Amino acid sequence: MARCLPAATCVVAALVAAAGRADAVKPTGAETALARRTVAGWLGPDGARAKPPFSFVVGGKPSADLLPGWKRSRTVRKLDGTRTEHTVTHADPDTGLVVECRAVAYRDFPTVEWVLRLTNVGTADTPIIEAIRVLDMELTSGNGEFVLHHNRGSMTTPQDYEPLTDALGPAASLTIGSEGGRPLNTDMPYFHIQHGGRSTLFALGWPGDWSARFVRDEGAGLRVTAGQKTTHFVLHPGESVRTPLVAVQFALGGDAARAQNIWRRWMIAHNLPRPGGKPMPPIFSGSCADLFPNLVNTQADELAFLEGHAKRGLKIDYWWRDAGWYPCGDAWWNTGTWEADPVRYPDGLKIVADRAHALGWPLTVWFEPERAVRGSWLDVNHPEWLIDIGGSSKLLNLGNPDALKWVTDHIDRLITENRIDMYRQDFNMDPAPFWARCDTEDRQGIAEIRHVEGLLAFWDELKRRHPKMPFDNCASGGRRNCLEMMRRGLALSKTDYAGGTASSQCQLYGIAPWLPYYGAGVAATEDRYVFRSNIAPWTGSALDTRNDAAPWERVRGNIAEWRRTAPYLWGDFYPLTPYSLAENVWMAWQFDNPQKGNGIVQAFRRPEAAEESIVLKVRGLRPTAAYEVTDAEGGPARKLTGCELMEQGLQITLRTKPSAALFVYKLSARRG
C-alpha cells in the first residue's frame, strides 16, 4: 500500500468521494420531491390535463384520445407512515368500461408503483381492448444521451443475469421481452435508464409474458412503454382483469451505482418478505437431494443424511427436502400426485420433519403444483382442470376456480400435516402455449391473466394461513423472479446453471444490484475458491456425509466463515471490476454497510489470470475516517483511511490460482 495522499489532495478527494458516502446513498430531499411532483402530475387533482403514465387502445382508438371524454375521479388515503395510495378512475359512459389506476407513493424513497384494473360495468361486451401498457412515460435528457442498463434472465446458461448496456441514440428503438410465459426466460424485467444527469429505474411484477419498448426521437426525448406482452380481448359484462404491477424510482446525479443502491435499499425496506413480521435471516441449508439418481431417495436415506449432518457437526439452518418425495416412478419430474410416496415414505414426510425439528432444523419441501404428467392423480381424477396441448405434461389451470380451491386446500393440508416450515414452489414448463390454446381471437391474453391472478391468489392465501412460513420462488431456477413474486417469496435458486465457478461469480455480480436476497448452491463445500464464489444470503449444500475421508474440518470452517460473512450482504453493492466470464481475469465486488461503518471486499483470481495482484478502489467510505482491514485468511489488520482505500485502493495479492480473497473492514477507534 502506497503512502496516503497529501492533505490538500485528500480534502479534494473527500469532496469527490462524497457521492459514494452513506449520507449520499440515502435518497435526498430533491429526489423525493421529484417523485412527489411526478406523482402529482400523473395522479393529482390537475392530472386530468396531463398524460397518464399508462396507455391502451379501445375499439381502435388510443386512450390519449378517449380519456378526455371519460369521467375521472380520484381518492387518496394514507396506508401507513411511509406509503400513500392514490386511486384514479376513468369511466367510459358509452361502453361501461372502467379503468382504475391504483398507485402507491413512498415517502422515504423516490418511488411510485401502480397497477391497472379494467372492469366492464356495462350490459354488453366491450369493444376490443388491446395494447395495454401499464407503463407509458416520456423521459428527456438535457445532454441528449440515454443509456439503458438491463440484465439477461435466468436461462440455465453461463450468461444468466449478465448485465447489458445499450446506448439509445437519436431515432433508436429497442424492444425487450420474455418468451414462453415465464418472465425471466430471456431477460429480467428490471431496467435502469441514465439520462441527463439522472436515473429512472423501473421493474415489472408479472409472472407471465411481458414486453418493454424504448423509442428515441430525433431530439432529447425517449418514450418507454411496458406491459403484458399480448392483450387483445373483449370484456364480458361484469368481468374485470388486472395488469402487471410497475414500480418506478428516480435518482439525481450521474452515479449509476448510487442509484442502484437506492433501489436495493427500497427492496430491503419495502419488498423482502417478512415471515411472522420479521426480516428473513441468512440461511445455510443442508440436503441430500443431489446424491441420488433423479432425486429419488427413501425415508431411510433422508433420515440417515439428517443424522449424518448432525454427526459431522455441520451447523445448518434448514433441512431441504427437494423433489422426488411423491409417487413419481424413477424420475422426479413425474409430478401431479401430491402425497408422500407410500412405498418410499411409508410414514410420510412428517417423520422427516420430526427428526429435523429435534435437531433444531426447520424443514423446506419442494412442490410443483402447476404441472401434471399423464397418468398422475390429477390427470386421472380431474382432467377438466388441466390444459392439454400434447406432450408429457399438462398445465393445472389456476384460472379455474375449482382447481384453484383444490390446490390451495390440498397443499395447505400437506403443509400442516407434515409440519413443513418453508414452502418451495418450482415451475418447469413454459405455460404460454397452454394459455394460447384457451384463447379465442377476441380473448387473447385472458387465459394468462386468469392464471396469473390465480397464482398470486394461491400464494396469498397460503401465506395468510401460514403467516410465519417463508416461501421460495423457483421456476427452472429463477425464471419467475419478477417483482410480484419477490414480494411473496425468496429467490433461493437464482438459476439452474450450476456449472463453472466463473459463472457463479457472474450470476451474483448481476443479480445483487436488483434482488438483495438470492441463493447459491454449492457442492464442493471444502474448496475455498468454489465456496467463496457462492457466498450468498442463502447458500445450500448437498454433502455426502457417508464419506469418512472428506475434509470435514475444512467444511465446518467454510460454513463458519459464511456465518461471519452473511450479515454484510445486506449492505450497498459496488462492482469493483468489469463483468467478465473469461478465465484469465480477476473479478471483485464490495458490500458496504455505511450505518455500521463496515463491509467486505471479495476478489477472485481465476485459473488463467496471469497477474498475482490487483488494486481495488472501494466505494462509500468516510474519507477522513480510519479503517481496520482484515484478511479472512488471517494476519494482522491494516489501518488505512477511507481516503487511501477509495483513492489509492486496496491491494490484494493471491499467489496461487484459482484463489479467492475475502477482506473485512470496519471503522477503527481512531476517527477523523
Secondary structure, DSSP 4 states (H G I P E B T S, - for coil): -PPPPPHHHHHHHHHHHGGGSHHHHSPPHHHHHHHHHHHHHHHSTTGGGS--S-EEEETTEEHHHHGGGSEEEEEEEE-SSSEEEEEEEEE-TTT-EEEEEEEEEESSSSEEEEEEEEEE-SSSPPPPEEEEESEEEEEE-TTS-EEEEEEB---SSTTTT-EEEEE--TT-EEEEE--TT-TTSSB-SEEEEEETTEEEEEEEE-SS-EEEEEEE-SSSEEEEEEEES--EE---TT-EEE--EEEEEEEESS-HHHHHHHHHHHHHHHTS--GGGSPPPPEEEEE-GGGSGGG---HHHHHHHHHHHHHTT---SEEEE-S--SS-TT-TT-----S--TTT-TTTTHHHHHHHHHTT--EEEEE-TTEEETTSHHHHH-GGGEE--SSSEEEE-TTSHHHHHHHHHHHHHHHHHTT--EEEE---S--HHHHHHH--TTEETHHHHHHHHHHHHHHHHHHHHSTT--EEE-BTBBTT--HHHHTTSBBS--BS----HHHHHHHHHHHTTT-SSBEEEES-TT-HHHHHTT--SEEEEE--TT-TTS-HHHHHHHHHHHHHHGGGGGSEEEE-S-----TTSEEEEEEEETTTTEEEEEEEE-TT---SEEEE---S--TTSEEEEEETT-SPPEEEEHHIIIII-EEEE-SSSSEEEEEEEEE-S---
